[in-house]
Amino acid sequence: MPELPEVETVRRGLEPALKGARLTRVVANRADLRFAFPEGFVQRLTGASVIELKRRAKYLLAPLDRGDTLVMHLGMTGRFDIEGADKQERPGVFHYAAPANPKHAHVVFETDRGCRITFYDPRRFGFMDLIATEAVEAHPWFAKMGPEPLGPEFGAGRLIQMFKGRKQGPKTLLLDQRTVAGLGNIYVCEALHRAHISPLKPSGGVKKAKLKALAVAVKEVLAEAVEAGGSSISDYAGAGGELGYFQHSFRVYDREGEACPTKGCKGTIERIVQAGRSTFFCRVCQT
């Protein structure tokens, strides 16, 4: 499933086409994705203008001038194509290449700028909904969500508070959206390695100094990934595929058996399974 940096890259790619645009035509080629579309989905969107395009955790939020917010989630294989008068674009360069298949074109948005934005989702784990804008923060998807990891509300103090006395491992707590919003498996592995924290250690036993380093590592790894995605937006025309991950700078993820990249460390990257997910770490320098 795409993680926060990938969703932010998609948001940045869509924003020029959607922000301030009026949706002149909307087509839903099926009645549902993961969930059924809300009643009157097409009618409520047609003619509405998109005020802005935001991201909350792994959700895309498009507040509309009619008082609703279009909430979109990419699921595992969702992606957008943008067709303009003279070019076709796909927000993001992704690792796994596969051509767009028309039978997976589930939702189409046309705008007053001459853009046609198509949402493809082969596995249909993505979804779209319309929520009254004033009710978004109280909606069950968002009400208990923690702070954005790249925002000012997230830092060492938050981790110290959430980790205190907890027996669960640090990876479990970081993946809990109530601790921090939007973190996923890949970037948690990366952040824990940078902060030299073992994924096997009870969270309550992690020293405050390491939690301070972890807060910095979370921000750094996400910022670097977002920057990598943003810098590649101009190159995504014709790029293919199911949503993948930017792998330019992974230190541990998917590097089982390789030498640990920490300077002076003689350990080897291991892979274990925790709660059904792969964890990559170095047993020597992550303690």
N, C-alpha and C positions, 0 to 999 in steps of 0.2 A: 504494500500500500504506500502511495507517495507520502513523504513526510513534509514537515513545515517548509523547508527551503524549496522543494519542488512546487508546492502549492503557491508559495509566494512568487516563484518564477512565472507560473501560469497567470497569476493575478496581474503581474506587471505586463505580461504580453497582451492580456485582454483589455487592460485599462484604456489604452488609446482608442480602441474600437468601441468601447461601451460607455465610458464616462461622458455624461452629457448628451448621449445619443437617445433618440426616440426609437422604440421598437415598432416598426411599421407592419411587420408580419411575424407571427410566431407559429411554428408547426410542431406538433407533438406526434410522432409517427407510431406511438404505442401509448397505452393507457398508464404504464408504470415503468419504473426502473427497479431499484430495490424496494421502493414503496410506490403506491399509487400516487399519481399527480393529484394535487388538491383540486377540489371542485372549481370549475371555471378557470383552470390554469391558463389556457390560451387566451381567453377573453380578458382576464385580469391583466395580462401582460401586454397585449396588443394595444398600441397607442401610448403606453406608459413611457416615461423618460427615466433613464438611469442617472441618479444624482451622483453616485460615486461607486467605486468598486473596492471593497475592503476584504481583509482576511481576519478571521478569528480562529486560532489554532489551525486546523486543517480544512476549515470551511471557507468558501467564498461567499461574501455578502454584498448584494447589490440593492441598496435602498432605492425605492422608486418614488416618483412624485405623487403617486396616488395613495401613499400611506402604507404600502406593503414593502417588505424586503424579500427579494429572491435569494433563497439560501441554496447553495450548490455544494455538493461533495463529490469528489472524483472517484471515490471507491478505489478499486484496484487497477482498473484499466481505462478509466474515463479520461478523455482529452478533448481539446477544442481545436478546430481548424478555423482560420479566419481568411475569408476570400474578399478581396477588394476589387477595385476596377482593373488593376494591372498586376496583381500578385496574389499569391496564396501563402499563408504563414501558419506556423504551429508554435504556440508559446512554449518554449523549452526545447533543449536538445536532450534526448533521452537515450539511454544505453541500449535498449532492446528494440530493434527495428522491425516494423511490420507496417505494410501499407494500409491506409484507411479503407475499410470495406463499407460500401454504401448500405448494406443491410444492417450495419451497426450505427447508422446515423439516426439517433433517436429524437433529438430536439434541434430545431433550426430557428435562429433568430436573425431577422433582417432589420437593418436600421436605416434611418433617414440619411445616413452618410454613404449609402451604397455598399455597406458591408454585409456579408452573410457569414454568420458564426454558427458552426455546426458542432454539436456535442456527440462524440462517438463513445460507445462503451460496450465492448464485446461481451463482457461477463455480467454487466448490469448490476454491479455492486454500488455504483454511484446513485445519487438521488438529488431531486430538486423539490423545494417546497416554497410556499409563500406564507410569510408570517407577518402580522401587523408589526410595523417598525417599532412602535412603542413597547411591544411585548417581547422583542427578541431576547433581551438580557434575562428575562424571567422564564424563557422557554426551557424545558427539561434538557435540551442539548447544551445549553450555555449557563444555566443558573448556578451550577456547582463548579464551573470550570475555573481553574487557577489562573494566575497571571500569565501574560505573554512572556516567554523567556527572553525576548529581545527588548522588552519594555522596562521602564524604570521601576516597576513594582516587584520585579524578580531580582533576587540577589542572595547573598550569603545568609541574611537574616531569615529569608523564607525557608531555605534548606535547613538551617539550624532548628527552626520551629517545627518543620514537618518530620525531621529525622529523629528528634529527641525521643528516646525510649522505645523506638520501633524495632521489632524483631525481623521484619521483612528485609530483604536485600535492597541495596540502593537502586538497582535497576528497576525493581518492582515499583518503588515509590516514584521514581522519575517518569515511569510510563503511566502512572496514575494521573489522569487529567485534572484531578483536584489539587495535585501538588503544583503542577506547572502545565500550561496548555500547549498542546501541539507537538511535544517531543515523541519521537518514535524510536524503534529498536536500533536503527543504524546509528543515529547521532548520540543516543545514550551510550552505546558501546564506545564510540569515539571520545566522548566527554569523560567517561570514567577512566579511560586509559590516560588521557592527558593529565588528569588529576591524580593518577596513581592510586586509585581506589579499587579494591577487589570487588567484583560483583557477588562474591560469596560471603562477604562480611555483613553481619547484621547492621542495619542502618544506624541504630542507636549507638554503635561502637565506633563510628567514624568521627575522628577528631575535628574540632571546629576549623582548624587550619586547613584541613583537606576539604572541608565543605566550602570554605572561601575559594579555594582553588577550583573546586568543581563548578561553582557559580560562574567563575570567569571562563572556564573551559566550555561550558554550555553556550555561553554567548559567543565565544570565539568560533567554535565549530559551526554554529548555525550561520553566523555572519559571513564566514568564508564560503559556505555552501551557497548562501543567497547571492553573494557577489559573483561566484562562478556561474550561477544560472543567469544572473542579470547580464553578465558580460557576453553570454552566448546567444542572447535573444536575437541579435541581428543576423545570426548564422543559422536560424532554425528552419528557413524555407526548405521544404523538401525533406526535412529530417523525419525519420519514421518512428513509429512504434508505440508499443505499450509503454506506460509510464515506467521509467527506470530511475536510477539514482546517479548523481554526479559523483564519479569515482576518481576524480583527479587527485584527491588528497587523503583518501582513507588511510588511516594508520594501522587499524586492526581489522576492520570489518571485511569479511570474506578473504582474509589473509592467513588462514590456518596453515601452520607449518613453516611460515616465514619468520625470519629473525625479527625480534622486537625492534622497532625504530627508535626507541628511547636511547639517547646517547649514553654509552657506557654499559647498557644492559645487555646481558648475554642470554636472555630468555628467548623463548619461541612462542609465537602466537598460537593459542589453543582455541578450540571451539567446544562449547558445551551447550546443552539445551536447558533453558529455564522457562517454565510455563509454556512449553511448546514453541519457543522462539530461540534462534541461535544467538549465543553470546560469544563474542570474540574478545580475548583478553590475554594479558601476559601475567603468568603466575609469579614471576620473579619481581617485577617492579610495581605491580598493583597489589598492595597489601592492605 
